[in-house]
Amino acid sequence: LGFAYVGVNMRGTGCSGGSFRYFETVQGLDGYDAIEAIAAQPWVRDGRVGMVGISYPGISQLFVAATRPPSLAASTPLSVIADVYRSTLYPGGILNTGFAVPWGESRGEEAEPFGQEWTRERADAGDEQCAENQNLRLQNPDQLAEIEAAAYYVPETGDPLAPATFVDRIEVPVFLAGAWQDEQTGGHFATMLDRFTASPAVYVTLANGVHTEA
């Protein structure tokens, strides 16, 4: 159909440089830079780029779109959250050991040097940058320690991780989809649907079902 797809490794994961922390500010800035770098490529029609993804690749779009990259055309965030702390990590004030904690533990393990098998395969095949960036994985903070340190909600640190507090800064069309019974990110995302006040068009599909329904 003439579309090109670009997959971006979060900093501190895969073959990227940097260190990984859950939705830290610099991730959004990385997204801004990625959008603009991609838009500048000669194979991008009219220099316009859209975003699409589910779960973390969906939630992260909200953070990126809020930085207002000039070349961003639209955003398609699927199976997202409205608030890291109250939606997923400590819903109702109770630590979510069913999903959030195991997820954080798994991401921490995968973000270790060569924590994902495909990264070693790339390095062995001659990707010297990927191999070199694995040394930076030792800078990654302990995800479980950070979860335990966030036992109480503090607006100064919690609000910047809550898309509901900044989706009003998104100025591009948005198509969002999610499930009420989402067993991973929950159905709390629906509470922020009326906050996309700066977007010229917002399309939403809500359905019964699980995380992958979107």
Secondary structure, 3 states (H helix, E strand, C coil): CCCCCCCCCCCCCCCCCCCCCCCCHHHHHHHHHHHHHHHCCCCCHHHCEEEEEECHHHHHHHHHHCCCCCCEEEEEEECCCCCHHHHHHCHHHCCCCCCHHHHHHHHHHHCCCCCCHHHHHHHHCCCHHHHHHHHHHHHCCCHHHHHHHCCCCCHHHHHHHCHHHCHHHCCCCEEEEEECCCCCCCCHHHHHHHHCCCCCCEEEEEECCCHHHC
